[in-house]
Amino acid sequence: MEKTVAVIRGDGIGPEIVEQALLVLNRVAELFGHKFRYTDVDMGGCAIDKYGDPLPPEMLNKCLASDSVLLGAVGGPKWNGVPGPLRPEKGLLRLRAGMGVYSNNRPAKIWPQLASASPLKQEIVDKGIDFLIVRELIGGIYFGRHETLTQQGEAVAVDELRYTEGEIRRIGRIGFETARKRGKKLCSVEKSNVLDSSRLWKKVMHELARDYPDVALSDMLVDNCAMQIVKDPSQFDVIVTENMFGDILSDEASMITGSIGMIPSSSLGDGSRGLYEPIHGSAPDIALKDLANPIGTILAAAMMLRFSFDMASEADCIEAAVSAVLDAGFRTGDIYTPGSCRVGCGEMGRLILTNLRKP
């Protein structure tokens, strides 16, 4: 099988971690008889430096012409002074909107080898951490009206939080369908005691529940959910929520698993083309020092194989290789514990590469 992948290396540690993921994909292609063609795409700070635009139209078109997109990370303090509409993160928002990927799926699952790295008490970790956050990705406050006004002699900033019934319904269905394939429990997270948008969210979710009698729906306010994730994460199977709440909760959830460097994510719309990336940032403080953890990006590549290319065995192969390397005690700095063997970004990639085995 032949597939075209748009590759966005991005900024900071992005080029390093993406390089390791591509080496893994190339080896998988050899083992399983596939061919992956890569199209380089500039986005983020590097695109600002080259073109004065975080996502030039021709770069978006390259992504839309691909079978899927693999992204490293974008942004960094170098571009903090850039005007808001031209910040690196605006390129990412425009990419998500342009691709129509409205559903971001982030797993929060602790690898048994890293249980001691979780900041939670051992008795909480022992109960299990294995849930998924389904985040609406191209609506809400990040895509609403943004402006700064002057009223009565002082600056007033306005950020609009807006959702339509249709936007809620389509992400709600993703939540229910995902829960149906897992533990059949769906927690809808909102702030309906304060926000009209959340009251509409809750109403639509309960209407959808009639179509999924086999899925147990519960409601939870976002502040309570933030507390419950650290108090008893084992209670969750699938969480579905709006854009900003999902952004915050998924980062919190990633940290209780031991390291943000281990977590991949997928962003999908109505077709098979998706956007795959680790959930961590560009970490410019460790860029070019061979200190980054490439596992999140490598696992994002595995998600791409599984969900966009229907290559489940190939994805299993990558995940098994990661598990084997962790079993052997190798760790990058972010997941290092006394007694394990500390390695750099390149060596971690090489170890995973050498452990790839066709079933």
Secondary structure, DSSP 8 states (H G I E B T S, - for coil): -EEEEEEEEESTTHHHHHHHHHHHHHHHHHHHT-EEEEEE---SHHHHHHHSSSS-HHHHHHHHTSSEEEEEE---GGGTTS-GGGSHHHHHHHHHHHHT--EEEEEEE--GGGGGGSSS-HHHHTT--EEEEEEE-SSGGGGS-EEEEEETTEEEEEE-----HHHHHHHHHHHHHHHHHTTSEEEEEE-TTT-HHHHHHHHHHHHHHTT-TTSEEEEEEHHHHHHHHHH-GGG-SEEEE-HHHHHHHHHHHHHHTT-GGG-EEEEE-SSS-EEEEESS---GGGTTTT----HHHHHHHHHHHHHTS--HHHHHHHHHHHHHHHHTTEE-GGG--TTSEE--HHHHHHHHHHT----
